[in-house]
């Protein structure tokens, strides 16, 4: 990861906000339910982070946010 990319990483609460989901727990349900849901960039112990661009591309492609 290049310097400055950390600002582009989202935790599950931020992903939930971006997708309009009720909670961070729903993000984990989505990750299991939808095989095309982006894999986390970081997944260590209690730290799961996704790249904003990956989530936004997936959300646009699936109609969850406007393109």
JOQUI-V446032 format. One record per pair of residues at least 6 apart in sequence whose ideal C-beta (glycine too) atoms are under 7 Angstrom apart, sorted by sequence separation. I is the first residue (numbers start at 1). J is the second residue. If there is no record, write none. Layout:
BEGIN
I_J ; I_J
END
This chain:
BEGIN
21_27 ; 31_37 ; 42_48 ; 59_65 ; 16_23 ; 30_37 ; 42_49 ; 60_67 ; 10_18 ; 16_24 ; 40_48 ; 41_49 ; 40_49 ; 41_50 ; 16_26 ; 40_50 ; 41_51 ; 13_24 ; 16_27 ; 12_24 ; 15_27 ; 38_50 ; 12_27 ; 12_28 ; 38_54 ; 38_55 ; 38_58 ; 37_58 ; 36_58 ; 9_41 ; 9_42 ; 15_50 ; 12_48 ; 11_48 ; 18_55 ; 11_49 ; 10_49 ; 9_49 ; 10_50 ; 15_55 ; 19_59 ; 9_51 ; 10_52 ; 8_51 ; 8_52 ; 8_53 ; 10_55 ; 19_64
END
